[in-house]
Amino acid sequence: MNRTTLTFLTVLLSAPIALCQNTAQPVIAETLPLVMGAGCPVSLQIQRGHGAMIQTAEPQRKPGQHLQLHWGNLHEKGIAGITIEVRGYDASARVIPADRSNTAALKKVFNVAVKIDGHGKATTRFTAQSFGTISWIDLQAIEYVDGSRWSLSRGETCRVAPSPLMLVAER
């Protein structure tokens, strides 16, 4: 092989490697806790439901994501109901950047009817209508059995993200 051919092959093979090198700073995705706890009156763990993530069996019915909400009451007072704010995305096609400035496009407030004894635990099945995927859930308020109410104070956050694992069958 002559020098010209060898030089040409070296340039040809090294060009893709040089082009693939990126000097930009890597993007570090912000991770949310998978279990709500410290400072919040309840603990919450979210498990994505079994089966298809998006259910669109009937054309007039909106899609929804199925979740199992695993609650733990951290106080002695019994809980009668909980208000949560769900944030995520609808089922339309989109590109979601992995940077920290990314905010969920869809948010809805839901009242969850759940009875939890003092220091007890409960699991509720929950379908978030219109959501294709859920990014996180914020706890907004708790209604206690005795009629009192806890609400999230300004500046406080009781936020949890769903587990990245999905059930494939009924437990």
C-alpha positions in Angstrom: 0.0 0.0 0.0 1.4 3.4 -0.9 1.6 6.4 1.4 -1.2 8.3 -0.2 -3.7 5.5 0.2 -2.6 5.0 3.8 -2.9 8.7 4.6 -6.4 8.8 2.9 -7.6 5.8 4.9 -6.3 7.3 8.2 -8.1 10.6 7.6 -11.3 8.8 6.4 -11.4 6.5 9.5 -10.5 9.1 12.1 -13.0 11.8 10.8 -16.1 10.2 12.3 -14.4 9.8 15.7 -13.4 13.5 15.7 -16.9 14.5 14.8 -18.5 12.4 17.5 -16.6 14.1 20.3 -18.7 16.8 22.0 -17.2 19.4 24.2 -20.5 20.6 25.6 -21.3 20.0 29.3 -23.2 16.8 30.0 -26.8 17.2 31.1 -27.6 15.8 34.5 -31.2 14.9 34.9 -32.9 15.9 38.1 -34.1 12.9 40.1 -37.2 13.1 42.3 -37.7 10.9 45.4 -39.5 7.6 44.9 -40.9 7.7 48.4 -42.5 10.7 50.0 -41.6 11.1 53.6 -39.6 13.6 55.8 -41.7 16.6 56.7 -44.9 15.3 55.1 -47.8 13.9 57.2 -48.0 10.8 55.0 -45.6 8.6 53.1 -46.5 7.8 49.5 -45.0 5.4 47.0 -46.3 5.2 43.4 -46.2 2.1 41.3 -47.3 2.1 37.7 -50.2 -0.2 37.1 -50.0 -3.5 35.2 -50.9 -3.9 31.6 -50.9 -1.1 29.0 -49.7 2.3 30.2 -52.3 4.1 28.1 -55.8 2.8 27.8 -57.8 3.9 24.8 -60.3 1.1 24.3 -63.2 3.4 23.3 -62.7 6.3 20.9 -64.8 8.7 23.0 -62.8 7.8 26.2 -59.7 9.7 27.1 -56.5 7.8 27.7 -55.3 7.4 31.3 -52.4 5.9 33.3 -53.1 3.3 35.9 -51.3 3.7 39.2 -51.2 2.0 42.6 -50.7 4.5 45.4 -49.2 3.0 48.6 -50.0 5.3 51.5 -48.7 5.4 55.0 -50.2 7.6 57.7 -47.4 9.0 59.9 -49.7 10.4 62.6 -52.3 9.1 65.1 -55.3 10.8 63.5 -57.2 8.8 60.9 -57.3 10.1 57.3 -60.6 10.4 55.4 -59.4 11.8 52.1 -56.3 13.3 50.3 -56.0 15.9 47.6 -53.1 15.5 45.1 -51.8 17.4 42.1 -50.7 15.2 39.3 -48.2 16.5 36.7 -47.2 14.8 33.5 -47.9 14.6 29.8 -50.8 13.7 27.6 -50.6 10.8 25.1 -49.6 13.0 22.1 -46.3 12.4 20.4 -43.5 14.7 21.6 -39.8 15.0 22.2 -38.9 15.7 25.9 -35.5 17.2 26.5 -33.5 15.8 29.5 -32.6 19.1 31.0 -33.6 20.6 34.3 -35.8 23.3 32.8 -38.2 20.7 31.6 -41.7 21.1 33.2 -44.7 18.9 32.9 -47.2 20.1 30.3 -50.3 18.7 32.0 -51.5 19.2 35.6 -54.7 18.2 37.4 -55.9 18.1 40.9 -57.6 14.9 42.2 -59.4 14.1 45.4 -58.6 10.6 46.5 -61.1 8.9 48.8 -58.9 6.8 51.1 -59.5 5.7 54.7 -56.2 5.2 56.7 -56.2 4.6 60.4 -53.7 6.3 62.6 -50.2 5.0 61.8 -51.9 2.7 59.3 -51.2 1.8 55.6 -53.5 1.6 52.6 -53.2 1.0 48.8 -55.5 2.7 46.3 -55.9 2.1 42.6 -55.9 5.3 40.7 -56.4 6.2 37.1 -55.2 9.6 36.0 -57.5 10.4 33.0 -55.9 12.3 30.1 -52.4 11.4 31.2 -50.1 9.4 28.9 -47.3 9.5 31.5 -47.0 10.9 35.0 -43.8 12.8 36.0 -44.7 13.4 39.7 -47.4 13.8 42.3 -47.6 16.7 44.8 -49.5 16.3 48.1 -51.8 19.3 48.5 -54.2 18.6 51.4 -55.4 15.9 53.9 -58.9 15.6 55.3 -58.8 13.9 58.7 -61.6 11.7 60.1 -62.2 14.3 63.0 -62.9 17.0 60.4 -59.6 18.8 60.7 -57.5 19.6 57.6 -53.8 19.8 56.8 -52.7 21.9 53.8 -49.3 22.3 52.2 -47.7 25.6 53.4 -46.2 28.0 51.0 -42.6 27.0 50.2 -43.1 23.4 51.4 -43.0 20.4 49.0 -44.3 16.9 49.4 -43.5 15.5 46.0 -42.9 12.0 44.8 -42.2 10.4 41.4 -43.6 7.1 40.2 -41.3 4.0 40.4 -39.6 3.5 37.0 -40.6 -0.2 37.2 -44.0 -1.3 35.8 -46.0 -4.3 37.0 -46.6 -6.9 34.3 -49.2 -8.9 36.1 -51.7 -8.5 39.0 -50.2 -9.0 42.5 
